[in-house]
């Protein structure tokens, strides 16, 4: 079974600085997708960024980028120029890309709570 | 704006008293999901509907049931809530079934069991 591990329960960053959130995963599959979701306090979870495992190029969305190391099974999220609105719980998630009924199931890590200091 | 709506946002029930949580969507998505998220834990998928086809996760307790009367609405029924069922319940949708498809989440319903 696939597992997702986020080893940092909490992180803190100064406004305008850069922070990196770690995520590792375990799988024997070669076809899969990885996601970072953001869950602000009392608000819905939203997708931040996603990465296809077959793509070597790291995904980037504005201030958010990932460092995808497939061999190491590592998928970290870098937030540049941190803003107060980035404060949230961040979840790393895995989804199998293969066929079968489990294809759409997101497997989440336990999350990292990010605080942004003004 | 198209969205996923969950009602109520907060629900209090008594031990053993049936409770129903509601989810609606204006996205016209084919797939709807229910997740359970306990405090400081990762969301855990309970089941999902692909159109009218119901898919239960193997470890979802029988105490949890779901109904999807139409594309827009999906309900989570907890037949006899126990103290261990206190959690945030998240509803999500995706346009189609497939690994790449983004899931859109509602704000959640926080369930308290007294």
Interface residues (C-beta under 8 A of the other chain):
Chain A: X4 X9 X31 X32 X33 X37 X42 X43 X44 X45 X46 X47 X50 X52 X91 X95 X96 X97 X98 X101 X103 X104 X105 X106 X108 X109 X110 X111
Chain B: X4 X31 X40 X41 X42 X43 X44 X45 X48 X55 X57 X90 X92 X94 X97 X98 X99 X100 X101 X102 X103 X105 X106 X107 X108
